[in-house]
């Protein structure tokens, strides 16, 4: 998938992209990608792949599950 034009680059080098997405009836307007994944996962992960995964969530509903007590 093709990424939209970058909106901003934060001082932490996070990349901010415009987004129109609704998940669980919540509208999201930005996708912020932190570059930490590049340290260990850049050989198979990219902003484009993250964008594609996120777009898959559009108009979906997810029911939270209970967390196990430690």
KOLTIKOL-776329 format. One record per atom (N, C-alpha, C, O): residue in one letter; atom name; y, z, x; residue number from 1. Coordinates in nm, 4 decimals, always signed. Layout:
<node r="A" a="CA" Y="Y" Z="Z" X="X" k="NUM"/>
...
***
This chain:
<node r="X" a="N" Y="-0.1183" Z="+0.0000" X="+0.0838" k="1"/>
<node r="X" a="CA" Y="+0.0000" Z="+0.0000" X="+0.0000" k="1"/>
<node r="X" a="C" Y="+0.1249" Z="+0.0000" X="+0.0884" k="1"/>
<node r="X" a="O" Y="+0.1271" Z="+0.0581" X="+0.1969" k="1"/>
<node r="X" a="N" Y="+0.2251" Z="-0.0650" X="+0.0396" k="2"/>
<node r="X" a="CA" Y="+0.3488" Z="-0.0714" X="+0.1152" k="2"/>
<node r="X" a="C" Y="+0.4392" Z="+0.0471" X="+0.0801" k="2"/>
<node r="X" a="O" Y="+0.4599" Z="+0.0790" X="-0.0370" k="2"/>
<node r="X" a="N" Y="+0.4914" Z="+0.1103" X="+0.1830" k="3"/>
<node r="X" a="CA" Y="+0.5806" Z="+0.2232" X="+0.1640" k="3"/>
<node r="X" a="C" Y="+0.7185" Z="+0.1760" X="+0.1194" k="3"/>
<node r="X" a="O" Y="+0.7622" Z="+0.0673" X="+0.1571" k="3"/>
<node r="X" a="N" Y="+0.7874" Z="+0.2575" X="+0.0391" k="4"/>
<node r="X" a="CA" Y="+0.9264" Z="+0.2260" X="+0.0085" k="4"/>
<node r="X" a="C" Y="+1.0134" Z="+0.2573" X="+0.1303" k="4"/>
<node r="X" a="O" Y="+0.9661" Z="+0.3146" X="+0.2284" k="4"/>
<node r="X" a="N" Y="+1.1380" Z="+0.2198" X="+0.1228" k="5"/>
<node r="X" a="CA" Y="+1.2316" Z="+0.2464" X="+0.2321" k="5"/>
<node r="X" a="C" Y="+1.2492" Z="+0.3969" X="+0.2512" k="5"/>
<node r="X" a="O" Y="+1.2634" Z="+0.4720" X="+0.1547" k="5"/>
<node r="X" a="N" Y="+1.2482" Z="+0.4384" X="+0.3750" k="6"/>
<node r="X" a="CA" Y="+1.2656" Z="+0.5789" X="+0.4110" k="6"/>
<node r="X" a="C" Y="+1.4012" Z="+0.6294" X="+0.3635" k="6"/>
<node r="X" a="O" Y="+1.5036" Z="+0.5660" X="+0.3893" k="6"/>
<node r="X" a="N" Y="+1.4027" Z="+0.7440" X="+0.2938" k="7"/>
<node r="X" a="CA" Y="+1.5283" Z="+0.8037" X="+0.2486" k="7"/>
<node r="X" a="C" Y="+1.5953" Z="+0.8852" X="+0.3580" k="7"/>
<node r="X" a="O" Y="+1.7167" Z="+0.8787" X="+0.3774" k="7"/>
<node r="X" a="N" Y="+1.5137" Z="+0.9618" X="+0.4290" k="8"/>
<node r="X" a="CA" Y="+1.5698" Z="+1.0520" X="+0.5289" k="8"/>
<node r="X" a="C" Y="+1.4636" Z="+1.0921" X="+0.6295" k="8"/>
<node r="X" a="O" Y="+1.3435" Z="+1.0799" X="+0.6053" k="8"/>
<node r="X" a="N" Y="+1.5110" Z="+1.1394" X="+0.7410" k="9"/>
<node r="X" a="CA" Y="+1.4275" Z="+1.1996" X="+0.8435" k="9"/>
<node r="X" a="C" Y="+1.4884" Z="+1.3365" X="+0.8704" k="9"/>
<node r="X" a="O" Y="+1.6029" Z="+1.3457" X="+0.9147" k="9"/>
<node r="X" a="N" Y="+1.4129" Z="+1.4432" X="+0.8441" k="10"/>
<node r="X" a="CA" Y="+1.4673" Z="+1.5777" X="+0.8598" k="10"/>
<node r="X" a="C" Y="+1.4718" Z="+1.6167" X="+1.0070" k="10"/>
<node r="X" a="O" Y="+1.4178" Z="+1.5467" X="+1.0926" k="10"/>
<node r="X" a="N" Y="+1.5363" Z="+1.7285" X="+1.0351" k="11"/>
<node r="X" a="CA" Y="+1.5438" Z="+1.7754" X="+1.1740" k="11"/>
<node r="X" a="C" Y="+1.4066" Z="+1.8125" X="+1.2288" k="11"/>
<node r="X" a="O" Y="+1.3872" Z="+1.8170" X="+1.3503" k="11"/>
<node r="X" a="N" Y="+1.3092" Z="+1.8396" X="+1.1376" k="12"/>
<node r="X" a="CA" Y="+1.1715" Z="+1.8692" X="+1.1781" k="12"/>
<node r="X" a="C" Y="+1.0883" Z="+1.7409" X="+1.1890" k="12"/>
<node r="X" a="O" Y="+0.9666" Z="+1.7472" X="+1.2068" k="12"/>
<node r="X" a="N" Y="+1.1535" Z="+1.6254" X="+1.1785" k="13"/>
<node r="X" a="CA" Y="+1.0903" Z="+1.4931" X="+1.1820" k="13"/>
<node r="X" a="C" Y="+1.0009" Z="+1.4650" X="+1.0618" k="13"/>
<node r="X" a="O" Y="+0.9101" Z="+1.3821" X="+1.0689" k="13"/>
<node r="X" a="N" Y="+1.0272" Z="+1.5344" X="+0.9518" k="14"/>
<node r="X" a="CA" Y="+0.9565" Z="+1.5032" X="+0.8278" k="14"/>
<node r="X" a="C" Y="+1.0188" Z="+1.3776" X="+0.7679" k="14"/>
<node r="X" a="O" Y="+1.1408" Z="+1.3610" X="+0.7673" k="14"/>
<node r="X" a="N" Y="+0.9338" Z="+1.2912" X="+0.7184" k="15"/>
<node r="X" a="CA" Y="+0.9809" Z="+1.1664" X="+0.6587" k="15"/>
<node r="X" a="C" Y="+0.9870" Z="+1.1833" X="+0.5073" k="15"/>
<node r="X" a="O" Y="+0.8919" Z="+1.2307" X="+0.4452" k="15"/>
<node r="X" a="N" Y="+1.1000" Z="+1.1440" X="+0.4488" k="16"/>
<node r="X" a="CA" Y="+1.1225" Z="+1.1603" X="+0.3053" k="16"/>
<node r="X" a="C" Y="+1.1304" Z="+1.0217" X="+0.2418" k="16"/>
<node r="X" a="O" Y="+1.2132" Z="+0.9387" X="+0.2794" k="16"/>
<node r="X" a="N" Y="+1.0417" Z="+0.9989" X="+0.1439" k="17"/>
<node r="X" a="CA" Y="+1.0369" Z="+0.8714" X="+0.0734" k="17"/>
<node r="X" a="C" Y="+1.0692" Z="+0.8937" X="-0.0746" k="17"/>
<node r="X" a="O" Y="+1.0376" Z="+0.9993" X="-0.1294" k="17"/>
<node r="X" a="N" Y="+1.1320" Z="+0.7950" X="-0.1398" k="18"/>
<node r="X" a="CA" Y="+1.1542" Z="+0.8071" X="-0.2844" k="18"/>
<node r="X" a="C" Y="+1.0213" Z="+0.7925" X="-0.3571" k="18"/>
<node r="X" a="O" Y="+0.9315" Z="+0.7216" X="-0.3117" k="18"/>
<node r="X" a="N" Y="+1.0103" Z="+0.8601" X="-0.4697" k="19"/>
<node r="X" a="CA" Y="+0.8840" Z="+0.8618" X="-0.5412" k="19"/>
<node r="X" a="C" Y="+0.9104" Z="+0.8773" X="-0.6901" k="19"/>
<node r="X" a="O" Y="+0.9971" Z="+0.9553" X="-0.7296" k="19"/>
<node r="X" a="N" Y="+0.8390" Z="+0.8061" X="-0.7711" k="20"/>
<node r="X" a="CA" Y="+0.8395" Z="+0.8267" X="-0.9159" k="20"/>
<node r="X" a="C" Y="+0.6960" Z="+0.8560" X="-0.9547" k="20"/>
<node r="X" a="O" Y="+0.6122" Z="+0.7661" X="-0.9624" k="20"/>
<node r="X" a="N" Y="+0.6692" Z="+0.9828" X="-0.9788" k="21"/>
<node r="X" a="CA" Y="+0.5319" Z="+1.0256" X="-1.0020" k="21"/>
<node r="X" a="C" Y="+0.5322" Z="+1.1395" X="-1.1021" k="21"/>
<node r="X" a="O" Y="+0.6220" Z="+1.2237" X="-1.1007" k="21"/>
<node r="X" a="N" Y="+0.4329" Z="+1.1425" X="-1.1883" k="22"/>
<node r="X" a="CA" Y="+0.4165" Z="+1.2530" X="-1.2824" k="22"/>
<node r="X" a="C" Y="+0.2754" Z="+1.3066" X="-1.2677" k="22"/>
<node r="X" a="O" Y="+0.1781" Z="+1.2323" X="-1.2809" k="22"/>
<node r="X" a="N" Y="+0.2646" Z="+1.4357" X="-1.2404" k="23"/>
<node r="X" a="CA" Y="+0.1363" Z="+1.5037" X="-1.2295" k="23"/>
<node r="X" a="C" Y="+0.1455" Z="+1.6312" X="-1.3125" k="23"/>
<node r="X" a="O" Y="+0.2379" Z="+1.7105" X="-1.2946" k="23"/>
<node r="X" a="N" Y="+0.0518" Z="+1.6506" X="-1.4013" k="24"/>
<node r="X" a="CA" Y="+0.0541" Z="+1.7672" X="-1.4912" k="24"/>
<node r="X" a="C" Y="+0.1886" Z="+1.7781" X="-1.5630" k="24"/>
<node r="X" a="O" Y="+0.2443" Z="+1.8869" X="-1.5772" k="24"/>
<node r="X" a="N" Y="+0.2390" Z="+1.6644" X="-1.6074" k="25"/>
<node r="X" a="CA" Y="+0.3667" Z="+1.6559" X="-1.6796" k="25"/>
<node r="X" a="C" Y="+0.4877" Z="+1.6983" X="-1.5955" k="25"/>
<node r="X" a="O" Y="+0.5947" Z="+1.7240" X="-1.6507" k="25"/>
<node r="X" a="N" Y="+0.4724" Z="+1.7056" X="-1.4660" k="26"/>
<node r="X" a="CA" Y="+0.5845" Z="+1.7371" X="-1.3763" k="26"/>
<node r="X" a="C" Y="+0.6252" Z="+1.6101" X="-1.3041" k="26"/>
<node r="X" a="O" Y="+0.5423" Z="+1.5419" X="-1.2437" k="26"/>
<node r="X" a="N" Y="+0.7536" Z="+1.5791" X="-1.3109" k="27"/>
<node r="X" a="CA" Y="+0.8051" Z="+1.4601" X="-1.2447" k="27"/>
<node r="X" a="C" Y="+0.8424" Z="+1.4936" X="-1.1004" k="27"/>
<node r="X" a="O" Y="+0.9124" Z="+1.5913" X="-1.0736" k="27"/>
<node r="X" a="N" Y="+0.7945" Z="+1.4113" X="-1.0095" k="28"/>
<node r="X" a="CA" Y="+0.8250" Z="+1.4277" X="-0.8681" k="28"/>
<node r="X" a="C" Y="+0.9098" Z="+1.3092" X="-0.8240" k="28"/>
<node r="X" a="O" Y="+0.8834" Z="+1.1953" X="-0.8622" k="28"/>
<node r="X" a="N" Y="+1.0121" Z="+1.3369" X="-0.7433" k="29"/>
<node r="X" a="CA" Y="+1.1060" Z="+1.2328" X="-0.7037" k="29"/>
<node r="X" a="C" Y="+1.1056" Z="+1.2012" X="-0.5549" k="29"/>
<node r="X" a="O" Y="+1.1660" Z="+1.1031" X="-0.5114" k="29"/>
<node r="X" a="N" Y="+1.0376" Z="+1.2843" X="-0.4772" k="30"/>
<node r="X" a="CA" Y="+1.0333" Z="+1.2607" X="-0.3329" k="30"/>
<node r="X" a="C" Y="+0.8958" Z="+1.2941" X="-0.2788" k="30"/>
<node r="X" a="O" Y="+0.8276" Z="+1.3847" X="-0.3269" k="30"/>
<node r="X" a="N" Y="+0.8572" Z="+1.2187" X="-0.1777" k="31"/>
<node r="X" a="CA" Y="+0.7374" Z="+1.2494" X="-0.1009" k="31"/>
<node r="X" a="C" Y="+0.7843" Z="+1.2856" X="+0.0391" k="31"/>
<node r="X" a="O" Y="+0.8506" Z="+1.2059" X="+0.1054" k="31"/>
<node r="X" a="N" Y="+0.7502" Z="+1.4050" X="+0.0838" k="32"/>
<node r="X" a="CA" Y="+0.7873" Z="+1.4509" X="+0.2170" k="32"/>
<node r="X" a="C" Y="+0.6595" Z="+1.4592" X="+0.2999" k="32"/>
<node r="X" a="O" Y="+0.5661" Z="+1.5316" X="+0.2653" k="32"/>
<node r="X" a="N" Y="+0.6569" Z="+1.3850" X="+0.4084" k="33"/>
<node r="X" a="CA" Y="+0.5390" Z="+1.3820" X="+0.4950" k="33"/>
<node r="X" a="C" Y="+0.5730" Z="+1.4486" X="+0.6272" k="33"/>
<node r="X" a="O" Y="+0.6620" Z="+1.4046" X="+0.7000" k="33"/>
<node r="X" a="N" Y="+0.5009" Z="+1.5548" X="+0.6565" k="34"/>
<node r="X" a="CA" Y="+0.5188" Z="+1.6273" X="+0.7812" k="34"/>
<node r="X" a="C" Y="+0.4362" Z="+1.5583" X="+0.8900" k="34"/>
<node r="X" a="O" Y="+0.3219" Z="+1.5199" X="+0.8653" k="34"/>
<node r="X" a="N" Y="+0.4920" Z="+1.5424" X="+1.0085" k="35"/>
<node r="X" a="CA" Y="+0.4214" Z="+1.4692" X="+1.1131" k="35"/>
<node r="X" a="C" Y="+0.3073" Z="+1.5458" X="+1.1811" k="35"/>
<node r="X" a="O" Y="+0.2460" Z="+1.4933" X="+1.2740" k="35"/>
<node r="X" a="N" Y="+0.2776" Z="+1.6673" X="+1.1376" k="36"/>
<node r="X" a="CA" Y="+0.1743" Z="+1.7454" X="+1.2066" k="36"/>
<node r="X" a="C" Y="+0.0382" Z="+1.6762" X="+1.2058" k="36"/>
<node r="X" a="O" Y="-0.0412" Z="+1.6962" X="+1.2977" k="36"/>
<node r="X" a="N" Y="+0.0100" Z="+1.5954" X="+1.1042" k="37"/>
<node r="X" a="CA" Y="-0.1216" Z="+1.5299" X="+1.0977" k="37"/>
<node r="X" a="C" Y="-0.1413" Z="+1.4325" X="+1.2132" k="37"/>
<node r="X" a="O" Y="-0.2549" Z="+1.4007" X="+1.2486" k="37"/>
<node r="X" a="N" Y="-0.0333" Z="+1.3855" X="+1.2714" k="38"/>
<node r="X" a="CA" Y="-0.0435" Z="+1.2871" X="+1.3789" k="38"/>
<node r="X" a="C" Y="-0.1062" Z="+1.3447" X="+1.5060" k="38"/>
<node r="X" a="O" Y="-0.1588" Z="+1.2697" X="+1.5883" k="38"/>
<node r="X" a="N" Y="-0.1013" Z="+1.4752" X="+1.5225" k="39"/>
<node r="X" a="CA" Y="-0.1568" Z="+1.5381" X="+1.6424" k="39"/>
<node r="X" a="C" Y="-0.3082" Z="+1.5201" X="+1.6533" k="39"/>
<node r="X" a="O" Y="-0.3601" Z="+1.4968" X="+1.7625" k="39"/>
<node r="X" a="N" Y="-0.3784" Z="+1.5306" X="+1.5421" k="40"/>
<node r="X" a="CA" Y="-0.5246" Z="+1.5246" X="+1.5481" k="40"/>
<node r="X" a="C" Y="-0.5848" Z="+1.4147" X="+1.4616" k="40"/>
<node r="X" a="O" Y="-0.7035" Z="+1.3848" X="+1.4747" k="40"/>
<node r="X" a="N" Y="-0.5060" Z="+1.3544" X="+1.3739" k="41"/>
<node r="X" a="CA" Y="-0.5634" Z="+1.2635" X="+1.2758" k="41"/>
<node r="X" a="C" Y="-0.4981" Z="+1.1262" X="+1.2727" k="41"/>
<node r="X" a="O" Y="-0.5230" Z="+1.0492" X="+1.1800" k="41"/>
<node r="X" a="N" Y="-0.4166" Z="+1.0939" X="+1.3698" k="42"/>
<node r="X" a="CA" Y="-0.3436" Z="+0.9672" X="+1.3642" k="42"/>
<node r="X" a="C" Y="-0.4337" Z="+0.8451" X="+1.3811" k="42"/>
<node r="X" a="O" Y="-0.3911" Z="+0.7332" X="+1.3523" k="42"/>
<node r="X" a="N" Y="-0.5561" Z="+0.8641" X="+1.4266" k="43"/>
<node r="X" a="CA" Y="-0.6462" Z="+0.7494" X="+1.4418" k="43"/>
<node r="X" a="C" Y="-0.6986" Z="+0.6989" X="+1.3073" k="43"/>
<node r="X" a="O" Y="-0.7456" Z="+0.5854" X="+1.2986" k="43"/>
<node r="X" a="N" Y="-0.6914" Z="+0.7814" X="+1.2023" k="44"/>
<node r="X" a="CA" Y="-0.7392" Z="+0.7357" X="+1.0717" k="44"/>
<node r="X" a="C" Y="-0.6439" Z="+0.7667" X="+0.9562" k="44"/>
<node r="X" a="O" Y="-0.6701" Z="+0.7265" X="+0.8429" k="44"/>
<node r="X" a="N" Y="-0.5347" Z="+0.8369" X="+0.9825" k="45"/>
<node r="X" a="CA" Y="-0.4409" Z="+0.8717" X="+0.8759" k="45"/>
<node r="X" a="C" Y="-0.3038" Z="+0.8157" X="+0.9091" k="45"/>
<node r="X" a="O" Y="-0.2655" Z="+0.8078" X="+1.0258" k="45"/>
<node r="X" a="N" Y="-0.2298" Z="+0.7768" X="+0.8053" k="46"/>
<node r="X" a="CA" Y="-0.0966" Z="+0.7212" X="+0.8243" k="46"/>
<node r="X" a="C" Y="-0.0127" Z="+0.7515" X="+0.7005" k="46"/>
<node r="X" a="O" Y="-0.0651" Z="+0.7952" X="+0.5981" k="46"/>
<node r="X" a="N" Y="+0.1173" Z="+0.7281" X="+0.7108" k="47"/>
<node r="X" a="CA" Y="+0.2043" Z="+0.7451" X="+0.5948" k="47"/>
<node r="X" a="C" Y="+0.1587" Z="+0.6544" X="+0.4812" k="47"/>
<node r="X" a="O" Y="+0.1620" Z="+0.6948" X="+0.3650" k="47"/>
<node r="X" a="N" Y="+0.1167" Z="+0.5334" X="+0.5130" k="48"/>
<node r="X" a="CA" Y="+0.0719" Z="+0.4393" X="+0.4104" k="48"/>
<node r="X" a="C" Y="-0.0512" Z="+0.4918" X="+0.3359" k="48"/>
<node r="X" a="O" Y="-0.0604" Z="+0.4778" X="+0.2140" k="48"/>
<node r="X" a="N" Y="-0.1437" Z="+0.5507" X="+0.4072" k="49"/>
<node r="X" a="CA" Y="-0.2635" Z="+0.6043" X="+0.3421" k="49"/>
<node r="X" a="C" Y="-0.2290" Z="+0.7255" X="+0.2563" k="49"/>
<node r="X" a="O" Y="-0.2821" Z="+0.7411" X="+0.1464" k="49"/>
<node r="X" a="N" Y="-0.1406" Z="+0.8109" X="+0.3059" k="50"/>
<node r="X" a="CA" Y="-0.0962" Z="+0.9266" X="+0.2275" k="50"/>
<node r="X" a="C" Y="-0.0269" Z="+0.8778" X="+0.1009" k="50"/>
<node r="X" a="O" Y="-0.0507" Z="+0.9311" X="-0.0075" k="50"/>
<node r="X" a="N" Y="+0.0582" Z="+0.7775" X="+0.1139" k="51"/>
<node r="X" a="CA" Y="+0.1284" Z="+0.7189" X="-0.0008" k="51"/>
<node r="X" a="C" Y="+0.0264" Z="+0.6696" X="-0.1054" k="51"/>
<node r="X" a="O" Y="+0.0427" Z="+0.6956" X="-0.2246" k="51"/>
<node r="X" a="N" Y="-0.0761" Z="+0.6003" X="-0.0616" k="52"/>
<node r="X" a="CA" Y="-0.1772" Z="+0.5503" X="-0.1536" k="52"/>
<node r="X" a="C" Y="-0.2515" Z="+0.6609" X="-0.2258" k="52"/>
<node r="X" a="O" Y="-0.2788" Z="+0.6493" X="-0.3453" k="52"/>
<node r="X" a="N" Y="-0.2846" Z="+0.7677" X="-0.1552" k="53"/>
<node r="X" a="CA" Y="-0.3534" Z="+0.8813" X="-0.2167" k="53"/>
<node r="X" a="C" Y="-0.2636" Z="+0.9471" X="-0.3208" k="53"/>
<node r="X" a="O" Y="-0.3083" Z="+0.9791" X="-0.4310" k="53"/>
<node r="X" a="N" Y="-0.1385" Z="+0.9668" X="-0.2857" k="54"/>
<node r="X" a="CA" Y="-0.0425" Z="+1.0309" X="-0.3766" k="54"/>
<node r="X" a="C" Y="-0.0224" Z="+0.9464" X="-0.5020" k="54"/>
<node r="X" a="O" Y="-0.0192" Z="+0.9999" X="-0.6128" k="54"/>
<node r="X" a="N" Y="-0.0089" Z="+0.8150" X="-0.4856" k="55"/>
<node r="X" a="CA" Y="+0.0119" Z="+0.7269" X="-0.6007" k="55"/>
<node r="X" a="C" Y="-0.1082" Z="+0.7308" X="-0.6964" k="55"/>
<node r="X" a="O" Y="-0.0921" Z="+0.7101" X="-0.8167" k="55"/>
<node r="X" a="N" Y="-0.2262" Z="+0.7568" X="-0.6442" k="56"/>
<node r="X" a="CA" Y="-0.3453" Z="+0.7689" X="-0.7267" k="56"/>
<node r="X" a="C" Y="-0.3339" Z="+0.8852" X="-0.8261" k="56"/>
<node r="X" a="O" Y="-0.3983" Z="+0.8831" X="-0.9310" k="56"/>
<node r="X" a="N" Y="-0.2528" Z="+0.9861" X="-0.7940" k="57"/>
<node r="X" a="CA" Y="-0.2383" Z="+1.1044" X="-0.8786" k="57"/>
<node r="X" a="C" Y="-0.1476" Z="+1.0817" X="-0.9989" k="57"/>
<node r="X" a="O" Y="-0.1424" Z="+1.1659" X="-1.0885" k="57"/>
<node r="X" a="N" Y="-0.0762" Z="+0.9695" X="-1.0024" k="58"/>
<node r="X" a="CA" Y="+0.0213" Z="+0.9449" X="-1.1076" k="58"/>
<node r="X" a="C" Y="-0.0419" Z="+0.9505" X="-1.2472" k="58"/>
<node r="X" a="O" Y="-0.1469" Z="+0.8917" X="-1.2728" k="58"/>
<node r="X" a="N" Y="+0.0259" Z="+1.0231" X="-1.3356" k="59"/>
<node r="X" a="CA" Y="-0.0140" Z="+1.0395" X="-1.4761" k="59"/>
<node r="X" a="C" Y="-0.1470" Z="+1.1103" X="-1.4947" k="59"/>
<node r="X" a="O" Y="-0.2086" Z="+1.0986" X="-1.6006" k="59"/>
<node r="X" a="N" Y="-0.1919" Z="+1.1825" X="-1.3950" k="60"/>
<node r="X" a="CA" Y="-0.3167" Z="+1.2583" X="-1.4054" k="60"/>
<node r="X" a="C" Y="-0.2862" Z="+1.4037" X="-1.4411" k="60"/>
<node r="X" a="O" Y="-0.1743" Z="+1.4520" X="-1.4236" k="60"/>
<node r="X" a="N" Y="-0.3881" Z="+1.4708" X="-1.4913" k="61"/>
<node r="X" a="CA" Y="-0.3790" Z="+1.6143" X="-1.5203" k="61"/>
<node r="X" a="C" Y="-0.4907" Z="+1.6842" X="-1.4440" k="61"/>
<node r="X" a="O" Y="-0.6041" Z="+1.6366" X="-1.4387" k="61"/>
<node r="X" a="N" Y="-0.4565" Z="+1.7964" X="-1.3861" k="62"/>
<node r="X" a="CA" Y="-0.5529" Z="+1.8739" X="-1.3089" k="62"/>
<node r="X" a="C" Y="-0.5487" Z="+2.0176" X="-1.3566" k="62"/>
<node r="X" a="O" Y="-0.4414" Z="+2.0751" X="-1.3751" k="62"/>
<node r="X" a="N" Y="-0.6650" Z="+2.0744" X="-1.3760" k="63"/>
<node r="X" a="CA" Y="-0.6747" Z="+2.2130" X="-1.4196" k="63"/>
<node r="X" a="C" Y="-0.7072" Z="+2.2971" X="-1.2968" k="63"/>
<node r="X" a="O" Y="-0.8074" Z="+2.2736" X="-1.2293" k="63"/>
<node r="X" a="N" Y="-0.6219" Z="+2.3955" X="-1.2682" k="64"/>
<node r="X" a="CA" Y="-0.6484" Z="+2.4793" X="-1.1504" k="64"/>
<node r="X" a="C" Y="-0.7766" Z="+2.5597" X="-1.1674" k="64"/>
<node r="X" a="O" Y="-0.8135" Z="+2.5994" X="-1.2779" k="64"/>
<node r="X" a="N" Y="-0.8419" Z="+2.5821" X="-1.0571" k="65"/>
<node r="X" a="CA" Y="-0.9619" Z="+2.6658" X="-1.0584" k="65"/>
<node r="X" a="C" Y="-0.9267" Z="+2.8009" X="-0.9977" k="65"/>
<node r="X" a="O" Y="-0.8319" Z="+2.8129" X="-0.9200" k="65"/>
<node r="X" a="N" Y="-1.0033" Z="+2.9008" X="-1.0339" k="66"/>
<node r="X" a="CA" Y="-0.9794" Z="+3.0337" X="-0.9791" k="66"/>
<node r="X" a="C" Y="-1.0188" Z="+3.0361" X="-0.8330" k="66"/>
<node r="X" a="O" Y="-1.1167" Z="+2.9737" X="-0.7922" k="66"/>
<node r="X" a="N" Y="-0.9418" Z="+3.1084" X="-0.7557" k="67"/>
<node r="X" a="CA" Y="-0.9744" Z="+3.1242" X="-0.6141" k="67"/>
<node r="X" a="C" Y="-1.0737" Z="+3.2377" X="-0.5967" k="67"/>
<node r="X" a="O" Y="-1.0722" Z="+3.3356" X="-0.6713" k="67"/>
<node r="X" a="N" Y="-1.1594" Z="+3.2231" X="-0.4979" k="68"/>
<node r="X" a="CA" Y="-1.2541" Z="+3.3299" X="-0.4675" k="68"/>
<node r="X" a="C" Y="-1.1794" Z="+3.4433" X="-0.3997" k="68"/>
<node r="X" a="O" Y="-1.0921" Z="+3.4201" X="-0.3160" k="68"/>
<node r="X" a="N" Y="-1.2138" Z="+3.5650" X="-0.4359" k="69"/>
<node r="X" a="CA" Y="-1.1546" Z="+3.6813" X="-0.3702" k="69"/>
<node r="X" a="C" Y="-1.2234" Z="+3.7012" X="-0.2368" k="69"/>
<node r="X" a="O" Y="-1.3457" Z="+3.6917" X="-0.2261" k="69"/>
<node r="X" a="N" Y="-1.1433" Z="+3.7290" X="-0.1353" k="70"/>
<node r="X" a="CA" Y="-1.1998" Z="+3.7495" X="-0.0013" k="70"/>
<node r="X" a="C" Y="-1.2371" Z="+3.8926" X="+0.0215" k="70"/>
<node r="X" a="O" Y="-1.2860" Z="+3.9272" X="+0.1290" k="70"/>
***
